Amino acid sequence: MVQFYFLAICLNLIGGLVLAAPYFQDRFPMISRLRETLYSKTSLRIGLISSLLVVGILKIISVFIGDVIIVGDLLPVLALLTSGFTLLVEYISEGNEAEKGFIIKMDSIFVKHSSIVGVAAIVIGVLHFIFPSVLFL
């Protein structure tokens, strides 16, 4: 469906910008302001997290015309789900004072490398926009 294609591109770009904001803060201070605004309002943050995860799951199910089922959108789906999971782990680790082994482990894997996940999501979103019918994009 065209709607999920459009949402996947937009959410990959937005999620990537939010995650890569610390990396781009010197060059693009507006991205840091976007992240601060998003993090100051819990409802916006949870909305972005849920949108990334829901669209990632629905993108697996729906197929764009001419795509190979599942494989055709593999990288955008993985970028959506990884971005959403990274933001979710970051949100849970900030709000949870209890020391949980799983959250600490996921925090050290995903949140520590959130800028890499963000830049990858931006690149995949741009490539998905430019090359809509390429396999894996």
C-alpha positions as CSV (number, residue, x, y, z in Angstrom):
1,M,0.0,0.0,0.0
2,V,1.2,3.5,-0.9
3,Q,0.2,4.8,2.5
4,F,2.6,2.5,4.4
5,Y,5.3,3.2,1.9
6,F,5.0,7.0,2.6
7,L,4.8,6.4,6.3
8,A,7.8,4.2,6.3
9,I,9.9,6.8,4.6
10,C,8.7,9.7,6.8
11,L,9.1,7.7,10.1
12,N,12.5,6.4,9.1
13,L,13.6,10.0,8.5
14,I,12.0,11.3,11.7
15,G,13.1,8.4,13.9
16,G,16.6,8.6,12.4
17,L,16.9,12.3,13.0
18,V,15.7,12.0,16.6
19,L,18.2,9.1,17.3
20,A,21.1,10.8,15.5
21,A,20.5,14.3,17.0
22,P,23.6,14.0,19.3
23,Y,25.7,13.3,16.3
24,F,24.3,16.2,14.2
25,Q,23.9,18.7,17.0
26,D,26.9,20.9,16.0
27,R,26.0,21.1,12.3
28,F,22.2,21.2,12.7
29,P,21.0,22.6,16.0
30,M,17.4,22.4,14.8
31,I,17.6,18.6,15.0
32,S,18.6,18.9,18.7
33,R,15.6,21.2,19.3
34,L,13.3,18.6,17.7
35,R,14.7,15.9,20.0
36,E,14.3,18.2,23.1
37,T,10.7,19.0,22.1
38,L,9.9,15.4,21.6
39,Y,11.5,14.3,24.8
40,S,9.8,17.1,26.9
41,K,6.4,15.7,26.0
42,T,5.8,12.1,26.9
43,S,2.8,11.7,24.7
44,L,4.8,12.7,21.6
45,R,7.6,10.4,22.5
46,I,5.3,7.4,23.1
47,G,3.4,8.3,19.9
48,L,6.6,8.2,17.9
49,I,7.7,4.9,19.5
50,S,4.4,3.3,18.8
51,S,4.2,4.6,15.3
52,L,7.6,3.3,14.4
53,L,6.8,-0.2,15.8
54,V,3.3,-0.4,14.4
55,V,4.2,0.8,10.9
56,G,7.2,-1.5,10.9
57,I,5.0,-4.5,11.7
58,L,2.3,-3.4,9.2
59,K,4.9,-2.8,6.5
60,I,5.9,-6.5,6.7
61,I,2.3,-7.5,6.1
62,S,1.4,-5.1,3.4
63,V,3.2,-5.2,0.0
64,F,3.8,-2.3,-2.4
65,I,2.7,-3.1,-6.0
66,G,5.5,-4.9,-7.7
67,D,7.5,-5.8,-4.6
68,V,8.7,-9.2,-3.6
69,I,6.8,-10.2,-0.5
70,I,8.7,-9.4,2.7
71,V,12.1,-9.2,1.1
72,G,11.2,-6.1,-0.9
73,D,10.9,-3.9,2.1
74,L,13.3,-5.7,4.4
75,L,15.7,-2.9,5.2
76,P,13.1,-0.2,5.8
77,V,11.2,-2.6,8.1
78,L,14.3,-3.4,10.0
79,A,15.2,0.3,10.3
80,L,11.7,1.1,11.6
81,L,11.7,-1.7,14.1
82,T,15.3,-1.0,15.3
83,S,14.6,2.7,15.7
84,G,11.4,2.1,17.6
85,F,13.0,-0.5,19.8
86,T,16.0,1.8,20.5
87,L,13.7,4.6,21.5
88,L,11.6,2.3,23.6
89,V,14.6,0.9,25.5
90,E,15.9,4.5,26.0
91,Y,12.4,5.5,27.4
92,I,12.2,2.5,29.7
93,S,15.7,2.9,31.0
94,E,15.2,6.6,31.8
95,G,12.0,6.1,33.7
96,N,12.9,2.9,35.5
97,E,15.0,3.3,38.6
98,A,15.2,-0.4,39.3
99,E,18.3,-2.2,37.9
100,K,17.0,-4.8,35.5
101,G,19.5,-7.0,33.7
102,F,17.7,-7.1,30.4
103,I,17.1,-3.3,30.1
104,I,20.8,-2.6,31.1
105,K,22.0,-5.0,28.4
106,M,19.7,-3.6,25.7
107,D,20.7,-0.1,26.8
108,S,24.3,-0.9,26.4
109,I,23.7,-2.4,22.9
110,F,21.1,-0.1,21.3
111,V,21.1,3.2,23.2
112,K,24.9,3.4,23.3
113,H,24.9,3.2,19.5
114,S,21.7,5.2,18.8
115,S,23.5,7.6,16.5
116,I,24.5,4.8,14.3
117,V,21.0,3.4,14.2
118,G,19.7,6.9,13.5
119,V,22.1,7.6,10.6
120,A,21.3,4.1,9.1
121,A,17.6,4.8,9.4
122,I,18.0,8.2,7.6
123,V,20.1,6.6,4.8
124,I,17.6,3.7,4.4
125,G,14.7,6.2,4.3
126,V,16.3,8.3,1.6
127,L,17.3,5.3,-0.5
128,H,13.8,3.8,-0.1
129,F,12.4,7.1,-1.4
130,I,14.8,7.3,-4.4
131,F,14.7,3.7,-5.4
132,P,11.1,2.4,-4.6
133,S,11.3,-0.8,-6.5
134,V,14.8,-2.0,-5.7
135,L,15.0,-5.4,-3.9
136,F,15.6,-5.0,-0.1
137,L,14.7,-1.3,-0.3
